[in-house]
């Protein structure tokens, strides 16, 4: 319980300083559109630095700590020890990969002439700008957090209601008043959503395979006609 109280206090402290940053941008910017754009960019940079730092930390942990411990523990050991250590290493490495934010995208760099002049490409800058604008209005967890903070800055009642809804007292009250009917309703709804997601995920590969088979059949028919 003490941990959740500390975590709750840290979240309030972070939100307070974020709103001070939004207020500073609002005071020093005249245009409303420019203000919102700068506020979005500032929050996006903060989230990028935070998630990127977590991702790089996990990558370094996987490469320099977990892998080194694995290589050290299988050196000159029995086959059974190597087998168990390899399985443990795989599970830990897989877990770290799953919890990684995957915010930063890495691409191979070939160090050729095109890579050296690519940063001067107008098309690249255009595509980057278009991608950023589309990212601003796409549905993602990062965008939901950013727009809630921006909207909450101009209408603080929204954030106050959200904070009050997720307050520690409300959470405890919710679990204390939880009855069998509520649990049954929640599990039924969760099972319905999970079933829908599973059916959708299974349906997509089937539709792709069906479309590919149709394309291959058409190509085969055209090639037969061409041979005839």
C-alpha positions, 0 to 999 in steps of 0.5 A: 500500500505504501508503494502505491501511495509513493507512486501516486505522489510521483505521478502528481509531481510529474503532472504538476511540472508538465502543466508548468511547462504547458503554461510557460509555452502558453504565456510565451506564444501568441497564436493558439494553433502554434501554442497547441502545436508546441505543447504537443511537440514538447510532450511528445519529446518528453515521452520519447525521451522517457520511453527511449531511455527505458528501451535503450536501458533494456537493450543494454541490459540484454546485451551487456548483463544478461548475455554476459551472465549467460556466456559465463555460466555455460563456459566449461559446464555440463550439457545439462547445465548448459541446457537449463541455463539456455532455457532460463536465458531465453525466458529472461531475454524474451521477457525483457523484449516483451516489456520493452516500449519499442518506441525507437525504430532502428534501421541498418546503416550501410554507409554508402553514398545514398545514406550520406546524402539522404539527410539532404533529401527534400522527399525525406523531409516531406515524408517525415513531416507528413508522418509526424502530422498523421502521428499527431491524430492517430490512435495510440497510447502516447497520443491519448496521454498527450491530448488528455494533458493538453485538453486538461490544461485548458479545462482542468476539471477533466484531469481532476475528474480523472485523478479523482476517479483513479484515486487510491480511496476510490480504488479501495472502495471499488474492490471493497464493494465488488460483488459476485455479479460485478465480477461475473459481468466484468469477466463476461465482457472481457471474454466477449472482447477477447473472443472478438479479438481472437476471431479478428486476428485469426480471420485476417491471415485467412483473408490474406491467404485467400487473396494471395491464392486468388492472385496466384490463380489469376497469374497461373491462368494468364501464364497458361493463356500466354503459353497457349 
